[in-house]
């Protein structure tokens, strides 16, 4: 089961989170288009709230390891409490996902709800908006 493997990987990342200011640990695990699993955790710093989210670090690891597309991502925060991605992470998941990308959020210990990208980020901003701005100026 995909969720079980991703949960195990996200738990490993969750334990490594560096969150001395909020004490809110987050772990994320991505299954990419090549069948590889990549993990990430949140990393805070003294210039709070500047830091790196778990989802961002997992996407970075995926890119470094040659993955191109997020097929599934599982995110865990506090025990049994759903931890949806922040707005910036929704955008980075959108950028590196596709129409089939599934986002799993822990609802209770080992149980998950599943969302699509469209559920979490309707009317997403993508590269087509950037191209329109350039085209409109030349008209």
N, C-alpha and C positions, 0 to 999 in steps of 0.2 A: 504494500500500500504506500503510495507516494507520501501521504500526510505523515505516516509513521517515520519514514526516513528523514523527511524535512523537519519534523518535530525534534527528533534526536539531534540533528545537526544544529537547529536553532537553540536548543537547550545548552549545547556546548558553547555556542557563541554568547548566550545570555549570561553564563557563568563568568565570562571574560569581560563583560561590560565594565567600563570605567565611569562611574556615576557618583562621585563623592559629594556633589552639590544637591542633586535632586533625589538621590538614592532610588531612582527609577531605572531599573535595568531592562534593556530591550535586546532581544536576539532575533536575527532574521536568517532564513535559509532560502536560497534560490535553486530551482531546478532549471537549467538552461536548455537550449535547443539541441545540445550535444549529449544530454543526459547526465551532465556533471552537476554536482551540488556545490554551492558557494555560500559561505557564511559571513555574517558581519554582526557587530555589536555597536551600541552607542558609546561615544567617547566624548566626555565633557571636558571643559577646562575652566580656569579661574575667570575668564572673561565671559562668564555665564550670561546669556544662554548660547553663546557661540560654541559650536561643537560639531560632531558628526553623528548622524542618525544611523541606526543599525541597517536600515534598508539601503542607505547611500553606500555604506562600507561594503555590503554584500554585492551591490551592483558593480562597484569598483573592482572587487575581487573577480567577478565574472568577466569583466572586460580584460583585465590583466591575464586571465587564464584562457582567453580566446573565445569565450562564449559571446553570442551575438544577441539572443532573444531570451527574455524571461518567459518560461512556460508556466511556472508556478512559483509563488513566494509565500512563505509561512512566517508570520510575525508573532512573537510572544513578548509580553510585558510582565506585569504583576500576575502572580499565580491565579489563573482562572478568570482574569479580567480581560476582555477583548482590548486589543491595542491597535486601533486603526492607524495607518500611516498619516503623518502630517501632510499638509498641502504640498510642501516642497518634495517630499518623498513620493506622493501620488504622481507628481509630474515626472520624476525620474523613472518611476516604474512604467509610466505611460511611454516615455521616450524609448525605453528598452524592452517593452513588451509588445504584444500584438493582440488582435481581437480574441484570441483563445486564452490569454493569460488569466490565471486564476489566483486570487489573493485569499489566503487562509488565515483566519484570526482565531486564536484560542478562546473558547467560551467557558470551558471548565477544564480541569486537569485532563489533557489528552483528547478533548473534543473540540471541534472547529466549526466555524461558519465559513462559508465560501462566498466570495464576491467576485464580480468581473471588474475589469478596468472601467467600463462604462458606468457601473454602479457607483464606484468611488470617485470618478472624475468625469462627470457628464460635460459635454461641450469643451473638451480638452483643447489646450493650445498646442498646436504642432507647427512643423516647418512650413506648412502651406500658408499660414498667416504672414510669415516673414517674406515669402515670395510675392504675396499680393501687394505688400507695401512697396516693393521695388517696381513691380509692374505698373501700379497705379501712378507712380511719379513719371513714368515714361509715356503715359497716354496723353 
